[in-house]
Every structure is written in structure tokens, then in C-alpha cells.
């Protein structure tokens, strides 16, 4: 699994709250710290994508 953050991100921090091992807030939007996603964090990344208010987290299986 790989993940990216698109430009619609509002830097709200929801993804970082759910999975700080993978996501961190940058200057203008969230950033992905590790790709591909380690298997132990895949469920949290899916949850972050579902909870993202701008639907900016894109997952590629």
C-alpha cells in the first residue's frame, strides 16, 4: 500500500492524530513520512483516509 496527500488538504491534523507514525503536518498540508506503508499501520491509514474532511488522502493498493 502507498499513500499520498493531494493539494486539497487543509492541514487539519486528523490524519496525524490517527496515525502519527505515517503522517505529519507540513507547512501547508499534511505529509507522508513513509512509503510504502508498513503493514502494521495499514488499518490506521485507511481510517485516516475515511476521516479526512477534505478526502485528500489517496491510497494505492
Secondary structure, 3 states (H helix, E strand, C coil): CEEEECCCCCCCCHHHHHCCCCEEECCCCEEECCCCCCHHHHHHHHHHHHHCCCCCEEEEC
